[in-house]
């Protein structure tokens, strides 16, 4: 699974876990139910009621040019940085 946005392309992606012998930090490539990790070169923030939030909110993405693009995707990040779509995303 992953997340692609119009005008930005793919912004998050689940990948296979790295091989154990090359992964001393035990980094995961995917998390069940997630859209994946943010791809390199992108920044994101989650906004709720127009303010940046550490909880669930609407995804905003900045690419290489640094311009923030607001989306209608309601999401949250877990403590490992995986992106999850909120269940009620389509109703807001």
VENQUIUR-V550621 format. One record per residue. N is the residue number from 1. RES is the residue in three letters. SS is DSSP state (H for helix, E for strand, C for the rest). Layout:
# VENQUIUR-V550621
{{N,RES,SS} {N,RES,SS}}
This chain:
# VENQUIUR-V550621
{{1,UNK,C} {2,UNK,E} {3,UNK,E} {4,UNK,E} {5,UNK,E} {6,UNK,C} {7,UNK,C} {8,UNK,C} {9,UNK,E} {10,UNK,E} {11,UNK,E} {12,UNK,E} {13,UNK,E} {14,UNK,C} {15,UNK,C} {16,UNK,C} {17,UNK,C} {18,UNK,C} {19,UNK,C} {20,UNK,H} {21,UNK,H} {22,UNK,H} {23,UNK,C} {24,UNK,C} {25,UNK,C} {26,UNK,C} {27,UNK,C} {28,UNK,C} {29,UNK,C} {30,UNK,C} {31,UNK,C} {32,UNK,C} {33,UNK,C} {34,UNK,C} {35,UNK,C} {36,UNK,E} {37,UNK,E} {38,UNK,E} {39,UNK,C} {40,UNK,C} {41,UNK,C} {42,UNK,C} {43,UNK,E} {44,UNK,E} {45,UNK,E} {46,UNK,E} {47,UNK,E} {48,UNK,E} {49,UNK,C} {50,UNK,C} {51,UNK,E} {52,UNK,E} {53,UNK,E} {54,UNK,C} {55,UNK,C} {56,UNK,C} {57,UNK,E} {58,UNK,E} {59,UNK,E} {60,UNK,E} {61,UNK,E} {62,UNK,E} {63,UNK,C} {64,UNK,C} {65,UNK,C} {66,UNK,C} {67,UNK,C} {68,UNK,E} {69,UNK,E} {70,UNK,E} {71,UNK,E} {72,UNK,E} {73,UNK,E} {74,UNK,E} {75,UNK,E} {76,UNK,E} {77,UNK,E} {78,UNK,C} {79,UNK,C} {80,UNK,C} {81,UNK,C} {82,UNK,E} {83,UNK,E} {84,UNK,E} {85,UNK,E} {86,UNK,C} {87,UNK,C} {88,UNK,C} {89,UNK,H} {90,UNK,H} {91,UNK,H} {92,UNK,C}}
